[in-house]
Amino acid sequence: MELHYRAPQFDPTVDELDALKQLEMGKVIDLPHAQKEHLSGRLLERGYVHKNSTGELAISDSGRQLIRRQNN
């Protein structure tokens, strides 16, 4: 069994915050695009984004809260 370390505090990178803001504004990001842009899987793992029925990434409520918290 492989265990992964998960830090108790999540500090998003500038690129991760930018991706969340783009998703909030309605930009479509699918998985191939996310990989091309080196979008971190941490956003998906932590529940800040999720895949919709067409396989595109969409921002979650917790992702919106993260953006608001970072802007304050």
C-alpha positions, 0 to 999 in steps of 0.5 A: 500500500502506497501512502502519500503525504498530505500537508494539513495546510493547502497553499495554492500556487499562483498557477492554481489560483489562476486556473480556479479564477478562469474556471469561475469566469466560465473558461472551459478546461478539459483534462488534456488542456489541464495537462498541457498547462501543467495544472496541478492534480492537487485541485482535483484531489482537494475537491476545489475542482471536479469533472462534469459529465463531459469530462471538463473541469469545473470549479466547486464551491470550495474552490470559489471559497478558496479564491475569495479567501486568497483575495482578502 
